[in-house]
Amino acid sequence: MRIRELRQAIGLSQEALADQAGFARTYLSRIETGGANPSLDAIETLATALQINVESLFVVSKETLE
Amino acid sequence: MRIRELRQAIGLSQEALADQAGFARTYLSRIETGGANPSLDAIETLATALQINVESLFVVSKETLE
C-alpha cells in the first residue's frame, strides 16, 4: 500500500493525515512502514482521508516502475 | 471488495477458496457479505488465492456499472 507516497503527493504531514483519519500518528506511521496490519475498515478510512478510492492505494505508480 | 464475483468467475466454491487461503469457510462467507473486517494480510492472502493483485479486488467491473 502506498499511503506515504499519496500523502506526500498532496502535501499532508503524517500528523495531518492521522488527524483526518482519526488515527494516532504512531499507528499511521506503522501502517506506512508495513509494521501494522490495518483492517479493511481502516484502509477505507485512510482512502477517504486521502480523497482517493481504495483501489488507488494498491496501484503501482508509473514513477515507481520507471 | 468483490471477492464473491471474482471467485465465481474462476469457478471456485466458497469451500475451495477458503481451503486455498487457509480460512474457515464461514469466515470467507462473512468477508464476502461484508460481515467481517479482514486485515490487509488476510486481503493479500485472498488475492493470492484468487491469483489476482489486491488492486483488482477493489476495481468496480464494467459489468457492475452497466
Backbone of each chain as nested JSON, in Angstrom:
{
  "chains": [
    {"id": "A", "residues": [
      {"number": 1, "name": "MET", "atoms": {"N": [0.843, -1.192, 0.0], "CA": [0.0, 0.0, 0.0], "C": [0.873, 1.234, 0.0]}},
      {"number": 2, "name": "ARG", "atoms": {"N": [0.521, 2.187, -0.852], "CA": [1.391, 3.351, -0.971], "C": [0.77, 4.586, -0.307]}},
      {"number": 3, "name": "ILE", "atoms": {"N": [0.544, 4.463, 0.999], "CA": [-0.03, 5.567, 1.771], "C": [0.921, 6.763, 1.772]}},
      {"number": 4, "name": "ARG", "atoms": {"N": [2.186, 6.515, 2.114], "CA": [3.116, 7.637, 2.284], "C": [3.25, 8.443, 1.007]}},
      {"number": 5, "name": "GLU", "atoms": {"N": [3.434, 7.723, -0.098], "CA": [3.594, 8.38, -1.397], "C": [2.394, 9.287, -1.715]}},
      {"number": 6, "name": "LEU", "atoms": {"N": [1.195, 8.756, -1.481], "CA": [-0.008, 9.528, -1.818], "C": [-0.218, 10.673, -0.837]}},
      {"number": 7, "name": "ARG", "atoms": {"N": [0.134, 10.434, 0.414], "CA": [0.031, 11.503, 1.415], "C": [0.962, 12.658, 1.061]}},
      {"number": 8, "name": "GLN", "atoms": {"N": [2.2, 12.328, 0.729], "CA": [3.172, 13.369, 0.398], "C": [2.789, 14.084, -0.898]}},
      {"number": 9, "name": "ALA", "atoms": {"N": [2.16, 13.356, -1.813], "CA": [1.769, 13.959, -3.09], "C": [0.767, 15.096, -2.889]}},
      {"number": 10, "name": "ILE", "atoms": {"N": [-0.039, 15.004, -1.824], "CA": [-0.99, 16.091, -1.587], "C": [-0.507, 17.01, -0.465]}},
      {"number": 11, "name": "GLY", "atoms": {"N": [0.741, 16.839, -0.077], "CA": [1.359, 17.786, 0.855], "C": [0.851, 17.7, 2.285]}},
      {"number": 12, "name": "LEU", "atoms": {"N": [0.402, 16.516, 2.689], "CA": [-0.071, 16.345, 4.068], "C": [1.032, 15.757, 4.933]}},
      {"number": 13, "name": "SER", "atoms": {"N": [1.168, 16.271, 6.141], "CA": [2.085, 15.65, 7.1], "C": [1.42, 14.385, 7.656]}},
      {"number": 14, "name": "GLN", "atoms": {"N": [2.245, 13.546, 8.281], "CA": [1.697, 12.348, 8.925], "C": [0.662, 12.76, 9.972]}},
      {"number": 15, "name": "GLU", "atoms": {"N": [0.979, 13.806, 10.678], "CA": [0.074, 14.261, 11.733], "C": [-1.262, 14.721, 11.147]}},
      {"number": 16, "name": "ALA", "atoms": {"N": [-1.205, 15.435, 10.047], "CA": [-2.443, 15.949, 9.435], "C": [-3.315, 14.807, 8.926]}},
      {"number": 17, "name": "LEU", "atoms": {"N": [-2.693, 13.819, 8.277], "CA": [-3.484, 12.697, 7.766], "C": [-4.038, 11.852, 8.917]}},
      {"number": 18, "name": "ALA", "atoms": {"N": [-3.21, 11.65, 9.939], "CA": [-3.674, 10.887, 11.108], "C": [-4.882, 11.581, 11.735]}},
      {"number": 19, "name": "ASP", "atoms": {"N": [-4.8, 12.874, 11.887], "CA": [-5.932, 13.648, 12.42], "C": [-7.173, 13.447, 11.569]}},
      {"number": 20, "name": "GLN", "atoms": {"N": [-6.984, 13.587, 10.276], "CA": [-8.084, 13.483, 9.314], "C": [-8.761, 12.11, 9.423]}},
      {"number": 21, "name": "ALA", "atoms": {"N": [-7.95, 11.076, 9.617], "CA": [-8.488, 9.714, 9.661], "C": [-8.929, 9.314, 11.069]}},
      {"number": 22, "name": "GLY", "atoms": {"N": [-8.533, 10.102, 12.05], "CA": [-8.871, 9.739, 13.427], "C": [-7.959, 8.67, 14.0]}},
      {"number": 23, "name": "PHE", "atoms": {"N": [-6.747, 8.571, 13.461], "CA": [-5.769, 7.586, 13.936], "C": [-4.689, 8.286, 14.757]}},
      {"number": 24, "name": "ALA", "atoms": {"N": [-4.02, 7.536, 15.605], "CA": [-2.823, 8.05, 16.254], "C": [-1.724, 8.172, 15.195]}},
      {"number": 25, "name": "ARG", "atoms": {"N": [-0.894, 9.195, 15.308], "CA": [0.183, 9.366, 14.328], "C": [1.099, 8.145, 14.309]}},
      {"number": 26, "name": "THR", "atoms": {"N": [1.34, 7.576, 15.463], "CA": [2.232, 6.412, 15.543], "C": [1.644, 5.201, 14.815]}},
      {"number": 27, "name": "TYR", "atoms": {"N": [0.312, 5.079, 14.851], "CA": [-0.343, 3.973, 14.135], "C": [-0.203, 4.19, 12.627]}},
      {"number": 28, "name": "LEU", "atoms": {"N": [-0.457, 5.431, 12.188], "CA": [-0.3, 5.743, 10.767], "C": [1.135, 5.468, 10.323]}},
      {"number": 29, "name": "SER", "atoms": {"N": [2.085, 5.844, 11.173], "CA": [3.491, 5.617, 10.844], "C": [3.748, 4.118, 10.642]}},
      {"number": 30, "name": "ARG", "atoms": {"N": [3.194, 3.305, 11.518], "CA": [3.404, 1.856, 11.381], "C": [2.709, 1.301, 10.139]}},
      {"number": 31, "name": "ILE", "atoms": {"N": [1.557, 1.851, 9.807], "CA": [0.885, 1.424, 8.574], "C": [1.77, 1.765, 7.368]}},
      {"number": 32, "name": "GLU", "atoms": {"N": [2.325, 2.964, 7.373], "CA": [3.133, 3.405, 6.224], "C": [4.388, 2.551, 6.049]}},
      {"number": 33, "name": "THR", "atoms": {"N": [4.928, 2.074, 7.141], "CA": [6.17, 1.304, 7.038], "C": [5.915, -0.206, 7.012]}},
      {"number": 34, "name": "GLY", "atoms": {"N": [4.648, -0.602, 7.025], "CA": [4.338, -2.027, 6.964], "C": [4.391, -2.715, 8.315]}},
      {"number": 35, "name": "GLY", "atoms": {"N": [4.543, -1.947, 9.368], "CA": [4.628, -2.534, 10.701], "C": [3.277, -2.812, 11.329]}},
      {"number": 36, "name": "ALA", "atoms": {"N": [2.216, -2.273, 10.74], "CA": [0.867, -2.569, 11.239], "C": [0.081, -3.266, 10.134]}},
      {"number": 37, "name": "ASN", "atoms": {"N": [-0.925, -3.984, 10.514], "CA": [-1.747, -4.753, 9.586], "C": [-3.177, -4.22, 9.673]}},
      {"number": 38, "name": "PRO", "atoms": {"N": [-3.442, -3.098, 8.995], "CA": [-4.733, -2.426, 9.172], "C": [-5.894, -3.253, 8.626]}},
      {"number": 39, "name": "SER", "atoms": {"N": [-7.059, -3.062, 9.214], "CA": [-8.263, -3.74, 8.736], "C": [-8.784, -3.039, 7.488]}},
      {"number": 40, "name": "LEU", "atoms": {"N": [-9.668, -3.712, 6.787], "CA": [-10.302, -3.111, 5.61], "C": [-10.989, -1.804, 5.992]}},
      {"number": 41, "name": "ASP", "atoms": {"N": [-11.647, -1.778, 7.133], "CA": [-12.296, -0.534, 7.578], "C": [-11.269, 0.594, 7.718]}},
      {"number": 42, "name": "ALA", "atoms": {"N": [-10.116, 0.279, 8.321], "CA": [-9.074, 1.296, 8.499], "C": [-8.533, 1.751, 7.143]}},
      {"number": 43, "name": "ILE", "atoms": {"N": [-8.383, 0.816, 6.221], "CA": [-7.886, 1.145, 4.878], "C": [-8.872, 2.068, 4.169]}},
      {"number": 44, "name": "GLU", "atoms": {"N": [-10.159, 1.771, 4.315], "CA": [-11.189, 2.62, 3.698], "C": [-11.196, 4.017, 4.325]}},
      {"number": 45, "name": "THR", "atoms": {"N": [-10.985, 4.069, 5.624], "CA": [-10.923, 5.366, 6.312], "C": [-9.757, 6.189, 5.786]}},
      {"number": 46, "name": "LEU", "atoms": {"N": [-8.61, 5.527, 5.583], "CA": [-7.437, 6.228, 5.06], "C": [-7.67, 6.724, 3.641]}},
      {"number": 47, "name": "ALA", "atoms": {"N": [-8.288, 5.871, 2.814], "CA": [-8.567, 6.267, 1.433], "C": [-9.467, 7.503, 1.427]}},
      {"number": 48, "name": "THR", "atoms": {"N": [-10.482, 7.497, 2.277], "CA": [-11.393, 8.645, 2.357], "C": [-10.629, 9.898, 2.781]}},
      {"number": 49, "name": "ALA", "atoms": {"N": [-9.755, 9.752, 3.773], "CA": [-8.982, 10.895, 4.258], "C": [-8.049, 11.426, 3.165]}},
      {"number": 50, "name": "LEU", "atoms": {"N": [-7.587, 10.539, 2.292], "CA": [-6.717, 10.943, 1.179], "C": [-7.527, 11.381, -0.047]}},
      {"number": 51, "name": "GLN", "atoms": {"N": [-8.834, 11.236, 0.058], "CA": [-9.755, 11.569, -1.038], "C": [-9.448, 10.807, -2.32]}},
      {"number": 52, "name": "ILE", "atoms": {"N": [-9.18, 9.52, -2.143], "CA": [-8.977, 8.636, -3.29], "C": [-9.79, 7.367, -3.046]}},
      {"number": 53, "name": "ASN", "atoms": {"N": [-9.926, 6.526, -4.043], "CA": [-10.588, 5.245, -3.809], "C": [-9.561, 4.2, -3.358]}},
      {"number": 54, "name": "VAL", "atoms": {"N": [-10.054, 3.164, -2.714], "CA": [-9.168, 2.15, -2.121], "C": [-8.256, 1.543, -3.177]}},
      {"number": 55, "name": "GLU", "atoms": {"N": [-8.814, 1.313, -4.342], "CA": [-8.044, 0.733, -5.449], "C": [-6.721, 1.473, -5.669]}},
      {"number": 56, "name": "SER", "atoms": {"N": [-6.776, 2.806, -5.603], "CA": [-5.591, 3.616, -5.889], "C": [-4.461, 3.363, -4.894]}},
      {"number": 57, "name": "LEU", "atoms": {"N": [-4.816, 2.895, -3.715], "CA": [-3.785, 2.604, -2.709], "C": [-2.902, 1.44, -3.137]}},
      {"number": 58, "name": "PHE", "atoms": {"N": [-3.429, 0.635, -4.045], "CA": [-2.718, -0.594, -4.414], "C": [-2.158, -0.57, -5.831]}},
      {"number": 59, "name": "VAL", "atoms": {"N": [-2.462, 0.489, -6.55], "CA": [-1.933, 0.62, -7.906], "C": [-0.478, 1.037, -7.802]}},
      {"number": 60, "name": "VAL", "atoms": {"N": [0.377, 0.346, -8.516], "CA": [1.781, 0.745, -8.54], "C": [1.916, 1.892, -9.527]}},
      {"number": 61, "name": "SER", "atoms": {"N": [2.442, 2.999, -9.054], "CA": [2.522, 4.184, -9.906], "C": [3.596, 4.012, -10.959]}},
      {"number": 62, "name": "LYS", "atoms": {"N": [3.437, 4.739, -12.052], "CA": [4.425, 4.706, -13.133], "C": [5.801, 5.115, -12.627]}},
      {"number": 63, "name": "GLU", "atoms": {"N": [5.809, 6.145, -11.783], "CA": [7.093, 6.652, -11.277], "C": [7.859, 5.556, -10.514]}},
      {"number": 64, "name": "THR", "atoms": {"N": [7.096, 4.711, -9.799], "CA": [7.734, 3.638, -9.039], "C": [8.363, 2.617, -9.984]}},
      {"number": 65, "name": "LEU", "atoms": {"N": [7.707, 2.415, -11.127], "CA": [8.184, 1.395, -12.063], "C": [9.353, 1.903, -12.916]}},
      {"number": 66, "name": "GLU", "atoms": {"N": [9.395, 3.21, -13.1], "CA": [10.413, 3.739, -14.018], "C": [11.806, 3.734, -13.414]}}
    ]},
    {"id": "B", "residues": [
      {"number": 1, "name": "MET", "atoms": {"N": [-15.264, -4.73, -1.65], "CA": [-14.394, -5.769, -2.213], "C": [-15.238, -6.802, -2.935]}},
      {"number": 2, "name": "ARG", "atoms": {"N": [-14.794, -7.166, -4.133], "CA": [-15.63, -8.097, -4.887], "C": [-15.045, -9.509, -4.918]}},
      {"number": 3, "name": "ILE", "atoms": {"N": [-14.92, -10.082, -3.733], "CA": [-14.382, -11.442, -3.623], "C": [-15.303, -12.459, -4.313]}},
      {"number": 4, "name": "ARG", "atoms": {"N": [-16.583, -12.379, -3.973], "CA": [-17.511, -13.406, -4.486], "C": [-17.525, -13.42, -6.012]}},
      {"number": 5, "name": "GLU", "atoms": {"N": [-17.637, -12.238, -6.591], "CA": [-17.689, -12.126, -8.048], "C": [-16.444, -12.755, -8.7]}},
      {"number": 6, "name": "LEU", "atoms": {"N": [-15.271, -12.448, -8.134], "CA": [-14.033, -12.957, -8.735], "C": [-13.88, -14.458, -8.478]}},
      {"number": 7, "name": "ARG", "atoms": {"N": [-14.324, -14.888, -7.318], "CA": [-14.273, -16.328, -7.01], "C": [-15.145, -17.103, -7.988]}},
      {"number": 8, "name": "GLN", "atoms": {"N": [-16.362, -16.616, -8.205], "CA": [-17.272, -17.321, -9.102], "C": [-16.788, -17.262, -10.546]}},
      {"number": 9, "name": "ALA", "atoms": {"N": [-16.119, -16.167, -10.888], "CA": [-15.613, -16.023, -12.26], "C": [-14.603, -17.11, -12.609]}},
      {"number": 10, "name": "ILE", "atoms": {"N": [-13.886, -17.617, -11.594], "CA": [-12.926, -18.692, -11.881], "C": [-13.465, -20.046, -11.437]}},
      {"number": 11, "name": "GLY", "atoms": {"N": [-14.763, -20.085, -11.117], "CA": [-15.422, -21.37, -10.863], "C": [-15.023, -22.049, -9.571]}},
      {"number": 12, "name": "LEU", "atoms": {"N": [-14.624, -21.247, -8.568], "CA": [-14.264, -21.825, -7.273], "C": [-15.45, -21.749, -6.314]}},
      {"number": 13, "name": "SER", "atoms": {"N": [-15.671, -22.819, -5.566], "CA": [-16.67, -22.779, -4.495], "C": [-16.092, -22.007, -3.316]}},
      {"number": 14, "name": "GLN", "atoms": {"N": [-16.958, -21.593, -2.422], "CA": [-16.506, -20.919, -1.206], "C": [-15.535, -21.831, -0.454]}},
      {"number": 15, "name": "GLU", "atoms": {"N": [-15.877, -23.093, -0.407], "CA": [-15.049, -24.056, 0.312], "C": [-13.656, -24.172, -0.323]}},
      {"number": 16, "name": "ALA", "atoms": {"N": [-13.627, -24.205, -1.631], "CA": [-12.343, -24.351, -2.328], "C": [-11.459, -23.121, -2.102]}},
      {"number": 17, "name": "LEU", "atoms": {"N": [-12.042, -21.937, -2.184], "CA": [-11.238, -20.724, -1.972], "C": [-10.799, -20.619, -0.509]}},
      {"number": 18, "name": "ALA", "atoms": {"N": [-11.7, -20.957, 0.399], "CA": [-11.344, -20.924, 1.822], "C": [-10.166, -21.863, 2.091]}},
      {"number": 19, "name": "ASP", "atoms": {"N": [-10.241, -23.06, 1.528], "CA": [-9.143, -24.026, 1.668], "C": [-7.845, -23.441, 1.142]}},
      {"number": 20, "name": "GLN", "atoms": {"N": [-7.927, -22.873, -0.033], "CA": [-6.766, -22.297, -0.709], "C": [-6.119, -21.204, 0.149]}},
      {"number": 21, "name": "ALA", "atoms": {"N": [-6.96, -20.414, 0.797], "CA": [-6.466, -19.278, 1.583], "C": [-6.133, -19.681, 3.017]}},
      {"number": 22, "name": "GLY", "atoms": {"N": [-6.586, -20.868, 3.42], "CA": [-6.362, -21.287, 4.802], "C": [-7.339, -20.643, 5.776]}},
      {"number": 23, "name": "PHE", "atoms": {"N": [-8.51, -20.262, 5.281], "CA": [-9.547, -19.641, 6.106], "C": [-10.67, -20.644, 6.355]}},
      {"number": 24, "name": "ALA", "atoms": {"N": [-11.415, -20.439, 7.426], "CA": [-12.654, -21.189, 7.621], "C": [-13.659, -20.711, 6.569]}},
      {"number": 25, "name": "ARG", "atoms": {"N": [-14.477, -21.632, 6.068], "CA": [-15.458, -21.243, 5.052], "C": [-16.409, -20.175, 5.6]}},
      {"number": 26, "name": "THR", "atoms": {"N": [-16.743, -20.28, 6.86], "CA": [-17.674, -19.308, 7.472], "C": [-17.045, -17.906, 7.525]}},
      {"number": 27, "name": "TYR", "atoms": {"N": [-15.734, -17.863, 7.725], "CA": [-15.052, -16.564, 7.742], "C": [-15.056, -15.955, 6.338]}},
      {"number": 28, "name": "LEU", "atoms": {"N": [-14.753, -16.776, 5.34], "CA": [-14.792, -16.298, 3.956], "C": [-16.189, -15.799, 3.614]}},
      {"number": 29, "name": "SER", "atoms": {"N": [-17.187, -16.543, 4.062], "CA": [-18.574, -16.145, 3.795], "C": [-18.854, -14.769, 4.378]}},
      {"number": 30, "name": "ARG", "atoms": {"N": [-18.391, -14.527, 5.59], "CA": [-18.62, -13.224, 6.218], "C": [-17.839, -12.113, 5.507]}},
      {"number": 31, "name": "ILE", "atoms": {"N": [-16.644, -12.446, 5.036], "CA": [-15.896, -11.448, 4.263], "C": [-16.681, -11.093, 2.995]}},
      {"number": 32, "name": "GLU", "atoms": {"N": [-17.203, -12.116, 2.319], "CA": [-17.913, -11.875, 1.053], "C": [-19.159, -11.017, 1.243]}},
      {"number": 33, "name": "THR", "atoms": {"N": [-19.798, -11.157, 2.38], "CA": [-21.049, -10.429, 2.607], "C": [-20.822, -9.134, 3.384]}},
      {"number": 34, "name": "GLY", "atoms": {"N": [-19.584, -8.834, 3.695], "CA": [-19.293, -7.593, 4.404], "C": [-19.467, -7.7, 5.907]}},
      {"number": 35, "name": "GLY", "atoms": {"N": [-19.679, -8.899, 6.39], "CA": [-19.89, -9.091, 7.833], "C": [-18.595, -9.199, 8.616]}},
      {"number": 36, "name": "ALA", "atoms": {"N": [-17.478, -9.374, 7.913], "CA": [-16.179, -9.418, 8.595], "C": [-15.329, -8.271, 8.079]}},
      {"number": 37, "name": "ASN", "atoms": {"N": [-14.372, -7.885, 8.849], "CA": [-13.491, -6.758, 8.531], "C": [-12.062, -7.289, 8.43]}},
      {"number": 38, "name": "PRO", "atoms": {"N": [-11.721, -7.901, 7.286], "CA": [-10.43, -8.59, 7.189], "C": [-9.25, -7.627, 7.249]}},
      {"number": 39, "name": "SER", "atoms": {"N": [-8.142, -8.114, 7.735], "CA": [-6.921, -7.313, 7.775], "C": [-6.291, -7.276, 6.391]}},
      {"number": 40, "name": "LEU", "atoms": {"N": [-5.352, -6.348, 6.228], "CA": [-4.615, -6.273, 4.96], "C": [-3.933, -7.599, 4.644]}},
      {"number": 41, "name": "ASP", "atoms": {"N": [-3.367, -8.247, 5.66], "CA": [-2.739, -9.549, 5.434], "C": [-3.747, -10.557, 4.882]}},
      {"number": 42, "name": "ALA", "atoms": {"N": [-4.949, -10.562, 5.467], "CA": [-5.977, -11.506, 5.013], "C": [-6.413, -11.183, 3.585]}},
      {"number": 43, "name": "ILE", "atoms": {"N": [-6.506, -9.888, 3.286], "CA": [-6.891, -9.457, 1.937], "C": [-5.831, -9.899, 0.928]}},
      {"number": 44, "name": "GLU", "atoms": {"N": [-4.555, -9.761, 1.314], "CA": [-3.468, -10.178, 0.419], "C": [-3.485, -11.699, 0.224]}},
      {"number": 45, "name": "THR", "atoms": {"N": [-3.784, -12.423, 1.286], "CA": [-3.873, -13.884, 1.187], "C": [-4.982, -14.288, 0.213]}},
      {"number": 46, "name": "LEU", "atoms": {"N": [-6.117, -13.599, 0.31], "CA": [-7.239, -13.898, -0.598], "C": [-6.894, -13.575, -2.043]}},
      {"number": 47, "name": "ALA", "atoms": {"N": [-6.226, -12.441, -2.249], "CA": [-5.836, -12.063, -3.614], "C": [-4.903, -13.129, -4.196]}},
      {"number": 48, "name": "THR", "atoms": {"N": [-3.956, -13.591, -3.382], "CA": [-3.033, -14.632, -3.845], "C": [-3.793, -15.909, -4.19]}},
      {"number": 49, "name": "ALA", "atoms": {"N": [-4.755, -16.272, -3.345], "CA": [-5.538, -17.496, -3.59], "C": [-6.368, -17.354, -4.868]}},
      {"number": 50, "name": "LEU", "atoms": {"N": [-6.771, -16.131, -5.183], "CA": [-7.549, -15.88, -6.406], "C": [-6.639, -15.623, -7.601]}},
      {"number": 51, "name": "GLN", "atoms": {"N": [-5.339, -15.587, -7.354], "CA": [-4.325, -15.321, -8.381], "C": [-4.546, -13.978, -9.093]}},
      {"number": 52, "name": "ILE", "atoms": {"N": [-4.868, -12.979, -8.294], "CA": [-5.004, -11.62, -8.811], "C": [-4.234, -10.688, -7.889]}},
      {"number": 53, "name": "ASN", "atoms": {"N": [-4.06, -9.436, -8.298], "CA": [-3.442, -8.488, -7.383], "C": [-4.513, -7.804, -6.531]}},
      {"number": 54, "name": "VAL", "atoms": {"N": [-4.106, -7.274, -5.401], "CA": [-5.05, -6.701, -4.438], "C": [-5.897, -5.61, -5.092]}},
      {"number": 55, "name": "GLU", "atoms": {"N": [-5.246, -4.806, -5.908], "CA": [-5.937, -3.721, -6.607], "C": [-7.229, -4.211, -7.286]}},
      {"number": 56, "name": "SER", "atoms": {"N": [-7.143, -5.384, -7.925], "CA": [-8.294, -5.901, -8.68], "C": [-9.501, -6.177, -7.795]}},
      {"number": 57, "name": "LEU", "atoms": {"N": [-9.254, -6.416, -6.522], "CA": [-10.368, -6.665, -5.598], "C": [-11.235, -5.428, -5.419]}},
      {"number": 58, "name": "PHE", "atoms": {"N": [-10.661, -4.261, -5.731], "CA": [-11.365, -3.016, -5.454], "C": [-11.81, -2.274, -6.712]}},
      {"number": 59, "name": "VAL", "atoms": {"N": [-11.425, -2.832, -7.86], "CA": [-11.849, -2.216, -9.116], "C": [-13.309, -2.588, -9.35]}},
      {"number": 60, "name": "VAL", "atoms": {"N": [-14.11, -1.606, -9.666], "CA": [-15.503, -1.898, -9.997], "C": [-15.531, -2.372, -11.443]}},
      {"number": 61, "name": "SER", "atoms": {"N": [-16.073, -3.552, -11.66], "CA": [-16.05, -4.12, -13.002], "C": [-17.044, -3.403, -13.907]}},
      {"number": 62, "name": "LYS", "atoms": {"N": [-16.77, -3.446, -15.203], "CA": [-17.658, -2.839, -16.191], "C": [-19.061, -3.414, -16.082]}},
      {"number": 63, "name": "GLU", "atoms": {"N": [-19.151, -4.711, -15.891], "CA": [-20.47, -5.378, -15.824], "C": [-21.301, -4.797, -14.679]}},
      {"number": 64, "name": "THR", "atoms": {"N": [-20.623, -4.471, -13.572], "CA": [-21.342, -3.927, -12.429], "C": [-21.913, -2.543, -12.752]}},
      {"number": 65, "name": "LEU", "atoms": {"N": [-21.156, -1.798, -13.572], "CA": [-21.567, -0.437, -13.888], "C": [-22.641, -0.404, -14.966]}},
      {"number": 66, "name": "GLU", "atoms": {"N": [-22.649, -1.419, -15.833], "CA": [-23.579, -1.387, -16.969], "C": [-25.021, -1.694, -16.541]}}
    ]}
  ]
}
